C-alpha cells in the first residue's frame, strides 16, 4: 500500500487556463474596507459581507481588507516537485504568467427582475437551492413536482464571459437528456415533496465547472441563493480537488451558514456538498480517496456527504476489468458528516442518479424534511440532529481496492472517516425534531443499528418508540378533558420543538433527557424478555418524577427567566408537586401515559431477521 492510497495525496494539476478563463487574468475579488472604488463592480453580498470585482489595475483604488486575483497558478504542476498534500493549498497567492487576452469580460450576471425573493410570507415551504452546471430538460421534473410544488429557475449566475460561459442548460430546453442538476432536483422533489426548489446554474466548460473560475462562480451562486432567494438549504452536488477554496468563497460560506443578513431566518443555511470523485485528486502514482483540507467538501461550513451501498457500507463500484480491484467513487476524511445511498436509482421514470451526487441530494432532502417539522432549528442544530439520528451500519467498508482496510472503526463520538456519523435517516430525523424525549430515544439507542439502512430494513425499536411517543402526545393534547388548550400535553407539544433545540445546544439539558431515553430503552428490553414488572399498575413510580424535575431544572437554567419555555418549566414543576412531595400521583400518571404509548412497541424483539435472532439467542446461551 502506497502513501497516496491512505490518508495522503499528491495532487497534480497540469491544465492551463482556457481562453475563456484567461479573460479574467488580472481581475481581482476585493473585500472593501469601507466604500468601494468607482470602477469596482458588485460581485456578491450577504448582509455586511460585500465582495467586488475589480478590473486590472483598479484593485488598490480604495482601501480593502484583502485582494485576491481570480486566475492564479496552481500547485502540483507536473515535474515541479511542488505537489499539494492533504493540508496544502491548491491556489497560489500570485497570478500566473498568462496575461489577459485583448477582450475584457463583462461584469457578473445580474439578477432578473422581479427579485427572486418575492413573495416571502410565513408560513412558507422550506426552500432548497441547487447549484449545478447543467439543468437541461427541466420539463422532466413535471411529473415529480406534484401537489403544488414550485420550481424556480434555472437562473444563470457566475462570472460572465463573451461566450456566455457555456450555454448548455441555460434555458432548460426539452428534447435532451436531463442535466446533472435536473436529476438532483428530481431527487429532492421525490424525497421532500413539500419543498420549494430554486435552480442556480453556474457557467461550465465541456460539461464541468470551469476549474480556474469555479470557486468564484460558487461564491456568487451561494450568495445569490441566500441573499436574493432566501434559501434554507443549499445543495452543491459536485466537488473537485483542483478548485481550491479562496478566502472570498470561505467568507461567503461562513456568512451563509452563520446566519448573516437573516439567512435561513437568522438561523443560518444548511449547505450540503458532495465529497467528489477520487480520480480528480490527480496523484502521480495512485488515486487517493483522501479529502484535502483545501477542498470545498472540507470546509467547516458545509456538510460533506459520502455515498453508501444498499447495506449502508462505503459505496464502491467494481467495473468488469477482471482484476478484482474496486474503484471507489467516494472520498474520506475528518470532515465527512454523513452518508446516503449512492446506488443507481430512477426517480419518476424520467430522471436517474447515483454516486455521491445522489447521496448529497438525499441528505439535503432529509434536511428539508426535518426543517419542515421544526422551522426554528439552526443550521448547526440541524447538523447535530441529523448526526444523532443517522443509521449506524455494522460494517463500514469491507470492500476491496482504493482505501480498503482503512478507517474501519469509529471514535468515541461515533464518527467514522468514511461514513461520518452514519447513513442519514429522514424518518428518524423528523421523529426527533419535534420532541426532546423522542430525540433522546434515538440518540441513546444501541449501535450498530440492526436491520438494513433507511428504506432497506425494518425500523429500529428506538424509532418506533419515538414515533409512538410523539403520536401519544398529539392524541392526548387533542382530547385532554375538553380543554381548549389541550392541557399539559398541549402545553408540552407547544414547547417541544424549542426543547429539542436546547437538547442540541445545552449539554446539561441533553444529559437530563438522555437519562430518560436510556431508562425507556432498558424498560423496553426488559419487557421484550418477559420481565415486565415496571409495567404493572401496582408499582410505585414517584422517584421517576425526581428525574423529570431535574430535567425541568436544567431547562430553566439554560434560559432567561422571562423566556416562555422557562415559564412552562415552572408551571410543570408546580403541576408535579400538586400530588405531594413524594410525587406518587404524578408518577402514576406518567407511568400510565408511557404504558399506553409504548406498549405496542414492546411486543416483539427489535430485529426479526434470522441472523440477528440467532445472535441474540447465542448471547443468551
Residue, then its C-alpha position, 0 to 999 in steps of 0.5 A: x500500500x502506497x502513501x497516496x492510497x491512505x490518508x495522503x495525496x499528491x495532487x497534480x494539476x497540469x491544465x492551463x487556463x482556457x481562453x475563456x478563463x484567461x479573460x479574467x487574468x488580472x481581475x481581482x475579488x476585493x473585500x472593501x474596507x469601507x466604500x468601494x472604488x468607482x470602477x469596482x463592480x458588485x460581485x456578491x453580498x450577504x448582509x455586511x459581507x460585500x465582495x467586488x470585482x475589480x478590473x486590472x489595475x483598479x484593485x488598490x483604488x480604495x482601501x480593502x481588507x484583502x485582494x485576491x486575483x481570480x486566475x492564479x497558478x496552481x500547485x502540483x504542476x507536473x515535474x515541479x516537485x511542488x505537489x499539494x498534500x492533504x493540508x496544502x493549498x491548491x491556489x497560489x497567492x500570485x497570478x500566473x504568467x498568462x496575461x489577459x487576452x485583448x477582450x475584457x469580460x463583462x461584469x457578473x450576471x445580474x439578477x432578473x427582475x422581479x427579485x427572486x425573493x418575492x413573495x416571502x410570507x410565513x408560513x412558507x415551504x422550506x426552500x432548497x437551492x441547487x447549484x449545478x452546471x447543467x439543468x437541461x430538460x427541466x420539463x422532466x421534473x413535471x411529473x415529480x413536482x406534484x401537489x403544488x410544488x414550485x420550481x424556480x429557475x434555472x437562473x444563470x449566475x457566475x462570472x460572465x464571459x463573451x461566450x456566455x460561459x457555456x450555454x448548455x442548460x441555460x434555458x432548460x430546453x426539452x428534447x435532451x437528456x436531463x442535466x446533472x442538476x435536473x436529476x438532483x432536483x428530481x431527487x429532492x422533489x421525490x424525497x421532500x415533496x413539500x419543498x420549494x426548489x430554486x435552480x442556480x446554474x453556474x457557467x461550465x466548460x465541456x460539461x464541468x465547472x470551469x476549474x480556474x473560475x469555479x470557486x468564484x462562480x460558487x461564491x456568487x451562486x451561494x450568495x445569490x441563493x441566500x441573499x436574493x432567494x432566501x434559501x434554507x438549504x443549499x445543495x452543491x452536488x459536485x466537488x473537485x480537488x483542483x478548485x481550491x477554496x479562496x478566502x472570498x468563497x470561505x467568507x461567503x460560506x461562513x456568512x451563509x451558514x452563520x446566519x448573516x443578513x437573516x439567512x435561513x431566518x437568522x438561523x443560518x443555511x444548511x449547505x450540503x456538498x458532495x465529497x467528489x470523485x477520487x480520480x480528480x485528486x490527480x496523484x502521480x502514482x495512485x488515486x487517493x480517496x483522501x479529502x484535502x483540507x483545501x477542498x470545498x467538501x472540507x470546509x467547516x461550513x458545509x456538510x460533506x456527504x459520502x455515498x453508501x451501498x444498499x447495506x449502508x457500507x462505503x459505496x464502491x463500484x467494481x467495473x468488469x476489468x477482471x482484476x478484482x480491484x474496486x474503484x471507489x467513487x467516494x472520498x474520506x476524511x475528518x470532515x465527512x458528516x454523513x452518508x446516503x445511498x449512492x446506488x443507481x436509482x430512477x426517480x419518476x421514470x424520467x430522471x436517474x442518479x447515483x454516486x455521491x451526487x445522489x447521496x448529497x441530494x438525499x441528505x439535503x432532502x432529509x434536511x428539508x424534511x426535518x426543517x419542515x417539522x421544526x422551522x426554528x432549528x439552526x443550521x448547526x442544530x440541524x447538523x447535530x440532529x441529523x448526526x444523532x439520528x443517522x443509521x449506524x451500519x455494522x460494517x463500514x467498508x469491507x470492500x476491496x481496492x482504493x482505501x480498503x482496510x482503512x478507517x474501519x472503526x469509529x471514535x468515541x463520538x461515533x464518527x467514522x472517516x468514511x461514513x461520518x456519523x452514519x447513513x442519514x435517516x429522514x424518518x428518524x430525523x423528523x421523529x426527533x425534531x419535534x420532541x426532546x424525549x423522542x430525540x433522546x430515544x434515538x440518540x441513546x439507542x444501541x449501535x450498530x443499528x440492526x436491520x438494513x439502512x433507511x428504506x432497506x430494513x425494518x425500523x429500529x425499536x428506538x424509532x418506533x418508540x419515538x414515533x409512538x411517543x410523539x403520536x401519544x402526545x398529539x392524541x392526548x393534547x387533542x382530547x385532554x378533558x375538553x380543554x381548549x388548550x389541550x392541557x399539559x400535553x398541549x402545553x408540552x407539544x407547544x414547547x417541544x420543538x424549542x426543547x429539542x433545540x436546547x437538547x442540541x445546544x445545552x449539554x446539561x439539558x441533553x444529559x437530563x433527557x438522555x437519562x430518560x431515553x436510556x431508562x425507556x430503552x432498558x424498560x423496553x428490553x426488559x419487557x421484550x424478555x418477559x420481565x415486565x414488572x415496571x409495567x404493572x399498575x401496582x408499582x410505585x413510580x414517584x422517584x421517576x418524577x425526581x428525574x423529570x424535575x431535574x430535567x425541568x431544572x436544567x431547562x430553566x437554567x439554560x434560559x432567561x427567566x422571562x423566556x416562555x419555555x422557562x415559564x412552562x418549566x415552572x408551571x410543570x414543576x408546580x403541576x408535579x408537586x400538586x400530588x405531594x412531595x413524594x410525587x406518587x400521583x404524578x408518577x402514576x400518571x406518567x407511568x400510565x401515559x408511557x404504558x399506553x404509548x409504548x406498549x405496542x412497541x414492546x411486543x416483539x424483539x427489535x430485529x426479526x431477521x434470522x441472523x440477528x435472532x440467532x445472535x441474540x439467542x447465542x448471547x443468551x446461551 
